[in-house]
Amino acid sequence: MARKADEAKILILSSRLSYELVSKAALLNMEIVTGVSSATSLAVELAKNMEMTLIAFHRGQRGNICSCPERIALEE
């Protein structure tokens, strides 16, 4: 079932996590932004200021949580 953009809470990107992409995700009220590549330092700073979870180098069950890790439940 298709979801409306205003209902989505997670944005998955196949590109670098740039300041511009994170700022657009913030405008859409995304709670989690994840991507397979690196995050710029400005993107990480913005994500922290917006209380957005940002995950870089996300591949399979692994990734680097750059901001707001409390949203992610990790297996022990």
C-alpha positions in Angstrom: 0.0 0.0 0.0 1.4 3.4 -1.0 1.9 5.9 1.8 1.6 9.6 1.6 4.7 11.7 2.0 3.2 13.4 5.1 2.8 10.0 6.8 6.3 8.7 6.1 8.8 9.0 9.0 11.9 7.3 7.4 13.8 8.5 4.3 16.3 6.1 2.7 18.8 7.6 0.3 21.3 6.0 -2.1 23.5 9.1 -2.1 25.7 11.1 0.3 23.8 12.5 3.2 24.3 16.2 2.5 23.1 19.3 4.4 20.7 20.0 1.6 19.1 16.6 1.7 18.8 16.6 5.5 17.3 20.1 5.4 14.7 18.9 2.8 14.0 15.8 5.0 13.5 18.2 8.0 10.9 20.2 6.0 9.0 16.9 5.5 9.2 16.1 9.2 11.3 12.9 8.7 12.3 11.3 12.0 15.0 9.0 10.5 17.2 9.6 7.5 19.5 6.8 6.4 21.8 6.3 3.5 24.5 4.0 2.1 27.2 6.7 1.9 28.8 9.2 4.3 27.2 12.2 6.0 28.7 15.6 5.8 29.6 17.4 9.1 26.9 20.1 8.4 24.3 17.4 7.8 25.1 15.7 11.2 25.0 19.1 12.9 21.6 19.9 11.4 20.2 16.5 12.2 21.2 16.9 15.8 19.6 20.4 16.0 16.4 19.0 14.4 16.4 15.9 16.7 16.5 13.7 13.6 18.2 10.3 13.6 20.8 10.2 10.9 22.4 6.9 9.9 25.4 6.8 7.4 27.0 3.8 5.7 23.8 1.8 6.2 24.2 -1.6 4.7 22.1 -4.6 5.8 21.9 -4.6 9.6 24.9 -2.2 10.0 25.3 1.5 9.9 26.9 4.5 11.7 24.3 6.3 13.9 25.4 10.0 13.7 22.6 11.6 15.7 19.7 10.8 18.1 20.5 7.1 18.6 17.6 6.7 21.1 15.2 6.0 18.2 17.0 2.9 17.2 16.5 -0.4 19.1 19.7 -2.4 18.9 19.9 -6.2 19.3 22.4 -7.4 22.0 
